[in-house]
Amino acid sequence: MIRDVCIEVRPAEIVAFRGPSGAGKTTLLLTAVGVLPAKAGTFRVLGSGVRRGAHHQVRRGLAFVPEDRSVIRSLNVRDNLLLGAGSVDAAIQVFPELGTLLDRSAGLLSGGEQKMLTLARALIIR
């Protein structure tokens, strides 16, 4: 159980959570994006309470990227990017390497390329 957490993240600031397995890092992030409900107390992100359902947080610009490189292997890179209602051009600006991979099946990408695709999709989501 996570207790007494107070974190303030300013625009353009990067924050990392670290700790041993089972410390609650993933639980904290999944609660922040609305996948898990807070058991008690208040949880506020971007000035307002977190609503159940990750789509509410995505609309506010907050996304969670799991470790498992969640790509749809049967779709190409372009279609994986479009699934998030994002801009392919914006993804290529962040990760220019993706520009040469747009027509390649996501299942044929290396592990690093899949992670890049997953991160790009989270960054460009609308």
N, C-alpha and C positions, 0 to 999 in steps of 0.2 A: 504494500500500500504506500502511496506517495503522500507525504504530509508537508504542510507549510511551505509550499512552493510559491515564490513570487519572482517573476521574470519580466523584465521590460526590454524589448528589442526595438531599437530605433530604425527608421528607414535606412536601407542600404547596409545595415549592420548584419554581420554573420555570427551566429551563435552555434556552438557545438555542445552536445550533451554527451558526457562520458561517464562510465562507471561499469561495474561488473555485471555479468549476466544476471537478470532478475531484479535489477535495481529500479526499474520502472521507466527507462528512457523511452521505449517504444510506446508504453501505455500513456505517458505524458503527451507524446506527439499525436497519437491516435485520438486522444481526448481533445487536443487543440484543433484538430481538423474535423471533429464531429463524428468520427467513426464510433467512438466509445463515449458513453455518458459519464459525466462526473458523478461520483458516488455521493459526495457531500460538498458543501461550500460553493463557491462561485468560480467560474472559469470564464475569463474574458479575453477575447482576441480582437484586436483592432478596435478597441473601445466599446464593444458590446458583447453580451453573453453568447456563448457557443450554443448553436442549435444542433439538434441531432440530425445527422445526414451530412456527409462530406460535401455535397454539392453546394450547401450554403456557404461554406468556407472557401470553396474554389471560386465562387463568384466574387469573393472579397480578396482574392489574390493569394490564398494560402493553400498549399498542396503538400501532400506527403508522398515521398518516393520510397517504396519498399526496397529492401536489399535484393529481392529475387529477380530484378530486371524484368518487370512485368510488361513484356511486349507481346503482341499477338503475332505469333511466329508465322502464321499462314499469310499474313498481309505484308505488303512491302513497306518500306520506311515511310514513304509519303502518306500512305493510308493510315499508318499508326499515328502520325502527327496530326492528321485531319480528324481522327477520332476525338481528340480533345477540343475540337472546334478552334484549333489554333491556326496560326499562320505559318506555312512552310517556310516562307521567306524569313520570318522572325527566328525560326529555329536555326536556319542556316547562318544567320548573323551571329547567333550565340555559339554554334558549333559548325564552322564552315566545312568540316570533314563530312558532315551528313549530306551535303550537296552532291557529292559523287556517289552516294549510296541510295538515293531516293527510290530507284526502281528495284533495288535488291530486296529479297524476302528477308524479313526481320529474323527468321529462324536460321538464316545463313550468316548472320553477323557474328563477330567474335564477342566474347563476354564484355569487353570494354566498349565495343560499338553499341551493344544492346543497352548498357548502362548510360551511355551518351544519349541514346534515343529516349530512354525513360526520363532522364533529367530534362532534355529539351522539351518533351511533351508537358512536363510539369511547369516549366518556365513560361511556356507560351499559351497555356490554357486561358480561356476567356471566361 
